């Protein structure tokens, strides 16, 4: 961070993420991006979700990433 504007932008992004978590009206897609998920194609899955949402002009869906979800044995 180099300025007060950067700090305020970071604050706003954090507040927006909190609103998403609390919102009952929006959809959130969470993709496991641990090492096992990435090896199984999680990056491509995130990209496919984002591309399809953009193609269909769907804006009330958030695609987020998380670490390992603990199902490594179930990965392809």
N, C-alpha and C positions, 0 to 999 in steps of 0.2 A: 504494500500500500504506500502510495506516495502523496496522497492528498486527502483532504476531508471528503471530497467528492467520491473517491474510491471507497472510503469507509462507509459512506452513506449508501453507495450502490451495493456493497456487500451486505449491509443491514437489510436493505430492501429485498434482496434475493433470499436471505434467510427468512424474513417475514413471509414472503410469498410461498416458500416451501412449507412453513408451518401452517399457513392457510390451507394448502393442499392436503396436508395430513388431517386437518380437522374437518375439511369439507365433506359433506355427504353427497354432493351433487356431481362431483367429478370422478373420473376413472383414473386409476394409477396402475400402470403395468411395471412390475419390478422384475428385473432380470439379474440372476446370480452371475456376478463377474469375478468369482474366485478363479484360481488357476485351472481348476477342473472345468468350470463353466466355459472359460475362454477356450480351453482345449477342445471342448465339445461344440464350439461354434457360437458362443454367446454374443460375440461382437457382431457377427452376421445377423443374428436374431434382432439385436437392438437396431441395426441399420434397416432391416426389413420392416420393423414396426414403424420407425420414423418415416421411411419412404412411403409406406402405405397410408399412414395418417396424413401426410402432406398431400399425397395424390388425391385422397378423398376429402381434403380440406376439413379434417376433423381437428378441432383445436381445444376441446375440453378433456383431453386425455394426456396424462403425463407419463412419459417413459423414464423410469429411474433405474439406477444401478445399485446393487448391494454386493457385499462380499460373498463368500461361500455360504450356501444355504444348508450345508450339511448332508447333502444327498449325493456325494461323490460316487458312491457305488451304483447309483441309478443313471449316471451320465452314459451317453452312448460311447 
